[in-house]
Amino acid sequence: MGVTISAQTISVTAAALGGLCAGLLYDLLRAIRRGGSPTAGLVCDLVFCLCCTFLLFVIGMAFCEGRLGIWECGAFLGLFALYITGVSPSVEPFFGNFKEKCKKRLKKEQQTTE
């Protein structure tokens, strides 16, 4: 049984939008990684990897009939790469306020633990 072109288009589009969401998550977590301790960086990396894995799993189950193809993975990674290289430098200043708030909060937490 074959997959229709419209189903393939929907699955590739969903994967590409997932790559865009992964890029936004990466920018949000980047602020915490840069301002925090090595443990915070490790936790951010773990959260990012788990979120991307879960997102690809959901895309595979919801749009790809239970399996991910090479096109979906390529669309996810392609749009993620385009976001990081093209959009992220212009979006990052908007996360500056978020970054400063994260730094202040991490400093407070480090002071209370010491």
C-alpha positions as CSV (number, residue, x, y, z in Angstrom):
1,M,0.0,0.0,0.0
2,G,1.5,3.3,-1.0
3,V,1.5,6.7,0.7
4,T,-0.3,9.5,-1.1
5,I,1.5,12.7,-2.2
6,S,-0.6,14.8,0.1
7,A,0.2,12.6,3.1
8,Q,3.9,12.9,2.2
9,T,3.6,16.7,1.9
10,I,1.9,17.0,5.2
11,S,4.5,14.8,7.0
12,V,7.4,16.7,5.5
13,T,5.8,20.1,6.4
14,A,5.2,18.9,10.0
15,A,8.8,17.8,10.2
16,A,10.0,21.1,8.9
17,L,7.9,23.0,11.4
18,G,9.3,20.7,14.1
19,G,12.8,21.8,13.0
20,L,11.7,25.4,13.4
21,C,10.4,24.7,16.9
22,A,13.7,23.0,17.7
23,G,15.5,26.1,16.6
24,L,13.4,28.3,18.9
25,L,13.9,25.9,21.8
26,Y,17.7,26.0,21.1
27,D,17.7,29.8,21.3
28,L,15.8,29.8,24.6
29,L,18.1,27.2,26.1
30,R,21.2,28.9,24.8
31,A,20.6,31.8,27.2
32,I,20.6,29.4,30.1
33,R,23.7,27.5,28.8
34,R,25.8,30.6,28.5
35,G,24.9,32.1,31.8
36,G,24.9,29.1,34.0
37,S,27.2,26.5,35.4
38,P,28.4,23.4,33.6
39,T,25.6,21.4,35.2
40,A,23.0,23.8,33.8
41,G,24.6,23.4,30.3
42,L,24.4,19.6,30.7
43,V,20.7,19.8,31.7
44,C,19.9,22.1,28.8
45,D,21.6,19.7,26.4
46,L,19.7,16.8,27.8
47,V,16.4,18.7,27.7
48,F,17.0,19.8,24.1
49,C,17.9,16.2,22.9
50,L,14.9,14.7,24.7
51,C,12.5,17.4,23.2
52,C,13.8,16.8,19.7
53,T,13.6,13.0,20.0
54,F,10.0,13.3,21.4
55,L,9.1,15.7,18.6
56,L,10.4,13.4,15.9
57,F,8.6,10.5,17.5
58,V,5.3,12.4,17.6
59,I,5.8,13.5,14.0
60,G,6.5,9.9,13.0
61,M,3.5,8.5,14.8
62,A,1.0,11.2,13.8
63,F,1.9,12.1,10.3
64,C,4.1,9.2,8.9
65,E,2.0,6.1,9.8
66,G,4.4,5.1,12.6
67,R,7.7,5.5,10.8
68,L,10.0,8.3,10.0
69,G,11.5,8.5,6.5
70,I,14.6,10.1,5.3
71,W,12.6,13.1,3.9
72,E,11.1,13.9,7.2
73,C,14.5,13.8,9.0
74,G,16.0,15.8,6.2
75,A,13.2,18.5,6.5
76,F,13.6,18.6,10.3
77,L,17.4,19.0,10.1
78,G,17.3,21.3,7.1
79,L,14.9,23.9,8.6
80,F,16.7,23.7,12.0
81,A,20.0,24.5,10.1
82,L,18.4,27.3,8.2
83,Y,17.0,28.7,11.4
84,I,20.3,28.6,13.2
85,T,22.3,30.1,10.4
86,G,19.8,32.6,9.0
87,V,17.2,33.5,11.6
88,S,18.9,33.0,14.9
89,P,21.3,35.9,14.7
90,S,18.5,38.3,14.2
91,V,16.2,36.7,16.8
92,E,18.8,36.4,19.5
93,P,18.6,40.1,20.6
94,F,15.0,39.6,21.5
95,F,16.0,36.8,23.9
96,G,18.4,39.2,25.5
97,N,15.9,40.2,28.2
98,F,15.2,36.5,28.8
99,K,18.9,35.8,29.0
100,E,19.4,38.5,31.6
101,K,16.5,37.2,33.7
102,C,18.0,33.7,33.6
103,K,21.4,35.0,34.7
104,K,19.9,36.8,37.6
105,R,17.9,33.8,38.7
106,L,20.9,31.4,38.3
107,K,23.1,33.8,40.4
108,K,20.4,33.9,43.1
109,E,20.2,30.1,43.1
110,Q,24.0,29.7,43.3
111,Q,24.2,32.2,46.2
112,T,21.5,30.3,48.1
113,T,23.2,27.0,47.7
114,E,26.6,28.3,48.8
